[in-house]
């Protein structure tokens, strides 16, 4: 069994941020990393009238590709705040 090395958080943070901005243009996005665990805060007018679960699903679907596979760069989202 080979061991693969995960990308350092400083390389992943901009990828997470860019993926969210691509899905939600104009959003204010804050991403912090502690290893492969992340805190994400997103503020966007797009969220107006949406329930919290729908807002969170929108953000998570934007970064889904970073959470898939055997050794994903994003292992866990410890904080996910979404506000209009």
Residue frames as qw, qx, qy, qz and C-alpha x, y, z in Angstrom:
[[0.000, 0.887, 0.462, 0.000, 0.00, 0.00, 0.00],
 [0.419, 0.335, -0.012, 0.844, 1.36, 3.40, -1.01],
 [0.216, -0.693, -0.444, 0.525, 1.04, 6.42, 1.13],
 [0.307, 0.635, 0.284, 0.650, 0.07, 9.69, -0.47],
 [0.285, -0.260, -0.325, 0.863, 0.87, 13.04, 1.02],
 [0.105, 0.837, 0.537, -0.033, -1.99, 15.54, 1.31],
 [0.314, 0.611, 0.071, 0.723, -1.54, 19.06, 0.00],
 [0.267, -0.177, -0.485, 0.814, -0.71, 21.62, 2.68],
 [0.062, 0.742, 0.601, -0.290, -3.65, 23.77, 3.84],
 [0.042, -0.643, 0.115, 0.756, -2.10, 26.93, 2.37],
 [0.016, 0.121, -0.739, -0.663, -2.54, 25.37, -1.08],
 [0.043, -0.430, -0.895, -0.112, -6.05, 24.09, -0.43],
 [0.007, 0.601, 0.440, -0.667, -7.56, 27.25, 1.12],
 [0.189, 0.428, -0.265, -0.843, -7.50, 29.21, -2.18],
 [0.168, -0.054, -0.881, -0.438, -8.93, 26.21, -4.05],
 [0.063, -0.517, -0.810, 0.268, -11.84, 26.01, -1.59],
 [0.055, 0.601, 0.187, -0.775, -12.40, 29.76, -1.79],
 [0.146, 0.294, -0.547, -0.770, -12.25, 29.82, -5.61],
 [0.113, -0.234, -0.936, -0.238, -14.67, 26.89, -5.93],
 [0.013, -0.620, -0.653, 0.435, -17.20, 28.65, -3.70],
 [0.081, 0.578, -0.062, -0.810, -16.82, 31.93, -5.60],
 [0.092, 0.077, -0.770, -0.626, -17.34, 30.12, -8.88],
 [0.140, -0.439, -0.885, -0.072, -20.64, 28.71, -7.57],
 [0.173, -0.853, -0.453, 0.194, -21.67, 31.91, -5.75],
 [0.457, 0.414, 0.069, 0.784, -20.17, 34.90, -7.60],
 [0.100, -0.670, 0.013, -0.736, -19.74, 38.03, -5.52],
 [0.764, -0.567, -0.307, -0.026, -19.90, 36.20, -2.19],
 [0.114, -0.770, 0.532, -0.333, -17.71, 37.17, 0.75],
 [0.950, -0.047, -0.309, 0.001, -15.82, 33.98, 1.53],
 [0.206, -0.731, 0.593, -0.266, -13.57, 33.28, 4.52],
 [0.949, 0.030, -0.313, -0.018, -11.75, 29.94, 4.70],
 [0.237, -0.718, 0.612, -0.231, -9.48, 28.81, 7.53],
 [0.874, 0.129, -0.465, -0.058, -7.69, 25.48, 7.72],
 [0.461, -0.605, 0.613, -0.215, -6.26, 23.35, 10.51],
 [0.386, -0.140, 0.895, 0.173, -4.70, 20.41, 8.71],
 [0.069, -0.189, -0.792, -0.576, -7.46, 18.90, 6.59],
 [0.092, -0.664, -0.699, 0.247, -10.21, 20.39, 8.79],
 [0.174, 0.305, 0.248, 0.903, -11.78, 23.65, 7.62],
 [0.060, 0.626, 0.514, -0.584, -13.90, 26.56, 8.80],
 [0.181, 0.305, 0.542, 0.762, -15.90, 28.22, 6.07],
 [0.098, 0.628, 0.458, -0.621, -17.96, 31.41, 6.34],
 [0.206, 0.270, 0.593, 0.730, -19.91, 32.67, 3.35],
 [0.179, 0.603, 0.393, -0.671, -22.03, 35.82, 3.09],
 [0.109, 0.061, 0.648, 0.751, -24.03, 36.38, -0.08],
 [0.469, 0.199, 0.094, -0.855, -27.22, 38.07, -1.26],
 [0.485, 0.093, -0.774, -0.396, -27.82, 34.80, -3.15],
 [0.222, -0.131, -0.908, 0.330, -28.83, 33.31, 0.20],
 [0.339, 0.010, 0.209, -0.917, -31.76, 35.74, 0.67],
 [0.764, 0.029, -0.039, -0.644, -34.92, 33.74, 1.36],
 [0.696, 0.191, -0.691, -0.032, -33.08, 30.38, 1.50],
 [0.827, -0.547, 0.014, -0.131, -33.25, 28.08, 4.47],
 [0.330, -0.745, 0.578, 0.057, -29.97, 27.33, 6.24],
 [0.764, -0.050, 0.632, 0.117, -29.84, 23.75, 4.93],
 [0.668, 0.686, 0.258, 0.131, -30.23, 24.91, 1.32],
 [0.093, 0.947, -0.307, 0.039, -27.48, 27.53, 1.76],
 [0.509, -0.556, 0.654, 0.060, -25.13, 24.94, 3.26],
 [0.805, 0.237, 0.532, 0.113, -25.88, 22.44, 0.49],
 [0.499, 0.864, 0.012, 0.064, -25.04, 25.08, -2.10],
 [0.105, -0.845, 0.523, -0.029, -21.63, 25.69, -0.51],
 [0.654, -0.299, 0.694, 0.022, -20.90, 21.99, 0.02],
 [0.801, 0.473, 0.362, 0.056, -21.82, 21.14, -3.57],
 [0.328, 0.918, -0.224, 0.022, -19.29, 23.74, -4.73],
 [0.079, -0.702, 0.701, -0.102, -16.44, 21.99, -2.89],
 [0.946, -0.043, 0.217, -0.238, -17.66, 18.41, -3.26],
 [0.820, 0.491, -0.254, 0.150, -14.81, 17.57, -5.65],
 [0.158, 0.650, -0.577, 0.468, -12.31, 18.51, -2.91],
 [0.570, -0.358, 0.550, -0.494, -13.92, 16.08, -0.45],
 [0.950, 0.180, 0.000, -0.255, -14.00, 12.97, -2.65],
 [0.651, 0.507, -0.549, 0.131, -11.58, 10.10, -3.08],
 [0.838, -0.217, -0.432, 0.252, -9.35, 8.07, -0.80],
 [0.525, -0.331, -0.224, 0.751, -7.21, 10.97, 0.41],
 [0.159, 0.846, 0.365, 0.354, -9.23, 14.16, -0.14],
 [0.333, 0.327, -0.244, 0.850, -7.58, 17.52, 0.58],
 [0.403, -0.361, 0.187, -0.820, -10.68, 18.54, 2.56],
 [0.270, -0.064, -0.946, 0.166, -11.41, 15.93, 5.21],
 [0.203, -0.621, -0.719, 0.235, -13.95, 17.79, 7.35],
 [0.037, -0.582, -0.110, -0.805, -15.82, 21.05, 7.61],
 [0.327, -0.266, -0.709, 0.566, -15.86, 21.87, 11.33],
 [0.110, 0.587, 0.345, -0.724, -17.67, 25.19, 10.88],
 [0.185, 0.324, 0.629, 0.682, -19.95, 26.20, 8.01],
 [0.072, 0.609, 0.422, -0.668, -21.67, 29.54, 8.41],
 [0.198, 0.355, 0.588, 0.699, -23.84, 30.94, 5.62],
 [0.018, 0.634, 0.456, -0.625, -25.54, 34.32, 5.93],
 [0.394, 0.737, 0.449, 0.316, -27.43, 36.53, 3.49]]
